């Protein structure tokens, strides 16, 4: 019943708006409002067309892509650029930590693995003492771009 009342009220309001526009069609204020609405609609339509073109979302392109891959994937260039920049920063951090490990006489770069994702460094492998675990974590924390260090390094006694 509520849906019927809402529909009925919507029809009445819509009819009143149409009546007002048609009876006041010659009014300068109505014409001005109508021109503004038309201009805004054209501008919005043009902006949508531009975005569809930029993202290569024309119907024929979508049909081809769906036929070939079964999906349509688009990324904003800004987001893709950020992902590339993040990957580059992570690789730089990993390389810097590996270089520090190579330069350290107490730690073995061959026994410690370094993985960086989003500035979070994970160290794994094995060292001779708990002191060496602390040194490896400190070395990683003192590297630019590192926000967190997670160590799963195991202490393994020398044989």
C-alpha positions in Angstrom: 0.0 0.0 0.0 2.8 2.4 0.8 4.4 1.8 -2.5 1.2 2.7 -4.2 0.9 5.9 -2.2 4.5 6.8 -3.1 3.9 6.1 -6.7 0.7 8.2 -6.7 2.4 11.1 -5.0 5.3 10.9 -7.5 2.9 11.0 -10.4 1.1 14.0 -8.9 4.4 15.9 -8.3 5.7 15.0 -11.8 2.4 16.2 -13.4 2.6 19.5 -11.4 6.1 20.1 -12.6 5.2 19.4 -16.2 2.1 21.7 -15.9 4.2 24.5 -14.3 6.8 24.3 -17.1 4.3 24.3 -19.9 2.1 27.1 -18.5 5.2 29.3 -17.7 7.1 28.4 -20.8 7.3 32.0 -22.0 8.7 33.2 -18.6 12.3 34.4 -18.8 13.1 32.7 -15.5 11.9 29.3 -16.7 13.8 29.8 -20.0 16.9 30.7 -18.2 16.6 27.7 -15.9 15.9 25.4 -18.9 19.0 26.7 -20.7 21.1 26.1 -17.6 19.8 22.5 -17.2 20.4 21.8 -20.9 24.0 23.3 -20.7 24.8 21.2 -17.6 23.4 18.1 -19.3 25.5 18.6 -22.4 28.6 19.3 -20.3 28.1 16.2 -18.2 27.5 14.1 -21.3 30.7 15.4 -22.9 32.6 14.6 -19.7 31.3 11.1 -19.6 32.2 10.6 -23.3 35.7 11.8 -22.6 36.1 9.4 -19.7 34.7 6.5 -21.7 37.2 7.3 -24.5 40.2 7.7 -22.1 39.4 4.4 -20.4 38.8 2.7 -23.7 35.2 1.7 -22.7 33.6 1.8 -26.1 31.0 -1.0 -26.6 32.9 -2.6 -29.5 36.1 -2.7 -27.4 34.3 -4.2 -24.4 32.7 -6.9 -26.6 36.1 -7.8 -28.1 37.7 -7.9 -24.7 35.0 -10.0 -23.2 35.2 -12.4 -26.1 39.0 -12.7 -25.7 39.5 -12.8 -22.0 36.1 -13.0 -20.3 36.7 -9.8 -18.3 37.2 -6.1 -18.6 39.9 -4.6 -16.5 40.9 -0.9 -16.3 43.2 0.9 -14.0 43.7 4.5 -13.5 47.1 5.6 -14.7 47.7 7.4 -11.5 47.1 4.2 -9.5 49.2 2.1 -11.9 52.0 4.6 -11.6 51.8 4.5 -7.8 52.0 0.7 -7.9 55.1 0.9 -10.1 56.6 3.5 -7.8 55.8 1.3 -4.7 57.4 -1.7 -6.4 60.5 0.3 -7.3 60.8 1.6 -3.7 60.4 -1.9 -2.3 63.1 -3.2 -4.7 65.4 -0.3 -3.6 64.8 -1.0 0.1 65.6 -4.7 -0.4 68.8 -4.0 -2.4 69.9 -1.5 0.3 69.4 -4.0 3.1 71.2 -6.8 1.1 74.1 -4.4 0.5 74.3 -3.6 4.2 74.2 -7.4 5.0 77.1 -8.0 2.6 79.1 -5.2 4.2 78.5 -6.5 7.7 81.2 -8.9 9.0 78.9 -10.4 11.6 76.0 -11.2 9.4 75.8 -13.4 6.3 73.8 -12.1 3.3 73.6 -15.7 2.1 71.8 -16.9 5.2 69.3 -14.0 5.5 66.5 -13.5 3.0 65.0 -10.0 2.6 61.5 -9.4 1.2 59.9 -5.9 1.1 56.2 -5.1 0.4 54.8 -1.6 0.9 57.8 -0.6 3.1 57.3 -3.6 5.3 60.5 -5.7 5.4 60.5 -9.4 6.2 63.7 -11.0 7.2 64.0 -14.8 7.2 66.8 -17.4 7.4 69.2 -18.3 10.1 72.0 -16.8 12.2 74.4 -17.9 14.9 72.9 -16.0 17.8 70.0 -14.0 19.1 72.4 -11.0 19.1 72.7 -11.4 15.3 68.9 -11.4 14.9 68.9 -8.0 16.7 71.7 -6.7 14.5 69.8 -7.7 11.3 66.6 -6.1 12.5 68.4 -2.9 13.4 70.2 -2.8 10.1 66.9 -3.1 8.3 65.2 -0.5 10.5 68.0 2.0 9.7 67.2 1.9 6.0 65.3 4.7 4.3 61.7 3.9 3.4 61.3 1.0 5.9 58.2 1.4 8.0 58.2 -2.0 9.8 60.5 -5.0 10.1 59.2 -8.5 10.7 61.9 -11.1 11.5 61.4 -14.9 11.3 65.2 -15.4 11.5 66.0 -18.6 13.4 69.0 -19.0 15.7 71.0 -22.0 14.6 74.1 -23.0 16.5 77.3 -23.4 14.6 78.2 -27.0 13.9 
